[in-house]
Amino acid sequence: MTDELGAWKTFGERTVYDNKWVRLGLADVQAPNGERWDYHVVHLAKIAIGLIVDDRDRVLMLWRYRFPTDQWGYELLGGLVEEGEEPAATAAREIREESGYQPLGEAEHLISFEPLPGQVTAGTEVYLWRAAEKVGEPTDTEEVGRLEWVPLSRIPELAQRQELLGAGALVPLLYYVATRGTGGAAGQHQSTEPA
């Protein structure tokens, strides 16, 4: 199928609801089969996430509860990119606020993705650091949970048990685990753990 054959046509979009965190739009669209209707699209603010992997092949995560899905599980640290803020700076700030750790060194862009492109826009940028130091206590009182340095070897098991909450944890962690040692962005780190 060529791109032209599978393309949808958009004739405009009107906002139904809007605030700082979410905007709901009704897009006037035409599907490839010729049908035309109003299609709900949810627009979320841009997100930046930080992945810190230490020299013992562990990742810093927060074990927490998410009420919309009634789930406990692990998340990476991150949040909304503020107006005028670079996403890497957002990720570093969110790590400090949510964990009390300060990432060390230059951020390495790991991956960008849209978690639900069929109906949601939610651009997500992920940055990698290979070290961090404890500089204080968490200051973000909404993001409450238990901080843990989780061995990367547990990531497939946690994913299988649905204990990695959302695409913001699944995508970066599975990408990192899959590409390390391959020469890609994440591949610059070789595991020192025995296989």
C-alpha positions as CSV (number, residue, x, y, z in Angstrom):
1,M,0.0,0.0,0.0
2,T,1.4,3.4,-0.9
3,D,1.3,6.2,1.6
4,E,-1.2,8.0,-0.6
5,L,-3.7,5.1,-0.5
6,G,-3.7,4.8,3.3
7,A,-3.8,8.5,4.1
8,W,-6.6,10.2,6.0
9,K,-7.7,13.7,5.0
10,T,-8.2,16.3,7.7
11,F,-10.5,19.3,7.0
12,G,-10.0,21.1,10.4
13,E,-10.4,20.6,14.1
14,R,-12.4,22.4,16.7
15,T,-11.6,22.4,20.4
16,V,-14.3,20.8,22.7
17,Y,-12.3,21.1,26.0
18,D,-9.0,22.7,26.9
19,N,-6.8,23.2,30.0
20,K,-3.1,23.0,30.9
21,W,-2.9,19.2,30.8
22,V,-5.3,18.1,28.1
23,R,-7.2,19.4,25.0
24,L,-10.0,17.4,23.4
25,G,-10.7,18.2,19.8
26,L,-13.2,17.1,17.2
27,A,-11.3,16.7,13.9
28,D,-13.3,16.7,10.6
29,V,-11.7,13.7,8.8
30,Q,-12.2,11.5,5.8
31,A,-10.9,7.9,6.0
32,P,-9.3,6.1,3.1
33,N,-12.6,4.4,2.3
34,G,-14.2,7.8,1.7
35,E,-16.3,8.0,4.9
36,R,-16.2,11.4,6.6
37,W,-17.0,12.2,10.2
38,D,-15.9,14.1,13.4
39,Y,-13.2,12.1,15.1
40,H,-12.2,12.7,18.8
41,V,-8.6,13.5,19.3
42,V,-7.0,14.0,22.7
43,H,-3.9,16.3,22.8
44,L,-1.7,15.9,25.8
45,A,1.2,18.2,26.7
46,K,4.8,17.1,25.7
47,I,6.4,14.8,28.2
48,A,10.1,14.3,29.1
49,I,11.3,11.2,30.9
50,G,14.7,10.4,32.5
51,L,16.3,7.0,32.5
52,I,19.2,6.7,34.9
53,V,21.3,3.5,34.6
54,D,24.1,3.1,37.1
55,D,27.3,1.1,36.8
56,R,25.7,-1.9,38.4
57,D,23.1,-2.2,35.6
58,R,20.3,-0.9,37.7
59,V,17.6,1.7,36.7
60,L,16.1,4.3,39.1
61,M,12.3,3.9,39.3
62,L,9.4,4.8,41.4
63,W,7.0,2.1,42.6
64,R,3.6,3.8,42.8
65,Y,-0.2,3.6,42.5
66,R,-2.2,4.9,39.5
67,F,-5.8,5.3,40.2
68,P,-7.2,5.6,36.6
69,T,-6.2,2.0,35.9
70,D,-6.2,0.9,39.6
71,Q,-2.6,-0.4,39.2
72,W,0.6,-0.5,41.3
73,G,3.8,-0.7,39.4
74,Y,7.1,0.9,38.4
75,E,7.5,4.2,36.5
76,L,10.5,6.1,35.2
77,L,10.8,9.7,36.4
78,G,9.5,12.5,34.3
79,G,6.7,15.0,33.6
80,L,5.3,17.9,31.5
81,V,7.7,20.1,29.5
82,E,7.2,23.6,30.7
83,E,6.9,26.4,28.2
84,G,10.4,27.5,27.0
85,E,12.0,24.5,28.8
86,E,14.2,22.1,26.9
87,P,13.0,18.5,27.3
88,A,16.3,17.3,28.7
89,A,16.2,20.0,31.3
90,T,12.6,18.9,32.1
91,A,13.7,15.3,32.6
92,A,16.6,16.3,34.9
93,R,14.3,18.6,36.9
94,E,11.6,16.0,37.3
95,I,14.2,13.4,38.5
96,R,15.4,15.9,41.2
97,E,11.8,16.7,42.2
98,E,10.5,13.2,42.3
99,S,13.6,11.4,43.7
100,G,16.1,13.8,45.3
101,Y,18.7,12.5,42.8
102,Q,20.6,14.8,40.5
103,P,21.6,13.3,37.1
104,L,25.3,13.7,36.4
105,G,26.9,14.4,33.0
106,E,25.3,15.2,29.7
107,A,21.9,13.8,28.9
108,E,21.9,11.4,25.9
109,H,18.7,11.5,23.9
110,L,17.5,7.9,23.9
111,I,14.2,7.7,22.0
112,S,11.1,9.8,21.0
113,F,7.6,8.3,20.6
114,E,3.9,8.8,20.5
115,P,2.3,6.3,22.8
116,L,-1.3,6.1,21.3
117,P,-1.2,7.7,17.8
118,G,-4.6,6.4,16.8
119,Q,-6.5,9.0,19.0
120,V,-4.0,10.8,21.2
121,T,-1.1,13.1,20.6
122,A,1.4,12.9,23.5
123,G,5.0,13.5,22.2
124,T,7.4,11.8,24.6
125,E,11.1,12.4,24.8
126,V,13.4,10.1,26.8
127,Y,16.9,11.0,28.0
128,L,19.6,8.7,29.4
129,W,22.1,9.4,32.1
130,R,24.7,6.9,33.4
131,A,25.1,8.3,36.9
132,A,23.3,10.4,39.5
133,E,23.9,11.5,43.1
134,K,21.6,11.9,46.0
135,V,21.2,15.7,46.7
136,G,18.2,15.7,49.0
137,E,14.7,14.4,49.5
138,P,11.9,14.4,46.9
139,T,10.1,17.8,46.7
140,D,7.1,16.8,44.5
141,T,4.6,15.7,47.1
142,E,2.1,14.5,44.4
143,E,4.5,11.9,43.0
144,V,4.6,9.7,46.0
145,G,6.0,6.2,45.9
146,R,9.0,4.0,46.8
147,L,12.2,4.8,45.0
148,E,14.2,1.7,43.9
149,W,17.3,0.9,41.9
150,V,15.9,-2.0,39.9
151,P,18.2,-4.5,38.1
152,L,17.8,-4.3,34.3
153,S,17.7,-8.1,34.3
154,R,14.2,-7.8,35.9
155,I,12.7,-5.6,33.1
156,P,11.3,-8.5,30.9
157,E,9.7,-10.1,34.0
158,L,8.2,-6.8,35.2
159,A,6.8,-6.1,31.8
160,Q,5.2,-9.6,31.6
161,R,3.6,-9.1,35.0
162,Q,2.3,-5.6,33.9
163,E,4.3,-3.9,36.6
164,L,5.8,-1.4,34.3
165,L,3.2,1.3,34.2
166,G,2.4,2.8,30.8
167,A,4.3,3.4,27.6
168,G,6.5,5.9,29.4
169,A,8.2,3.0,31.3
170,L,7.7,0.2,28.8
171,V,9.0,1.8,25.6
172,P,12.3,3.3,27.0
173,L,13.2,0.3,29.2
174,L,12.5,-2.3,26.5
175,Y,14.3,-0.2,23.9
176,Y,17.3,0.2,26.2
177,V,17.5,-3.5,27.1
178,A,17.0,-4.5,23.4
179,T,19.7,-2.2,22.0
180,R,22.5,-2.1,24.6
181,G,25.6,-3.7,23.3
182,T,24.5,-3.2,19.6
183,G,26.3,0.1,19.0
184,G,23.0,2.1,19.0
185,A,22.4,5.1,21.3
186,A,21.8,2.7,24.2
187,G,24.3,0.3,23.0
188,Q,27.3,2.4,24.1
189,H,26.9,0.7,27.5
190,Q,28.0,-2.9,27.8
191,S,26.7,-4.9,30.7
192,T,29.3,-6.0,33.3
193,E,27.0,-8.6,34.7
194,P,27.5,-12.2,33.8
195,A,25.0,-13.6,31.2
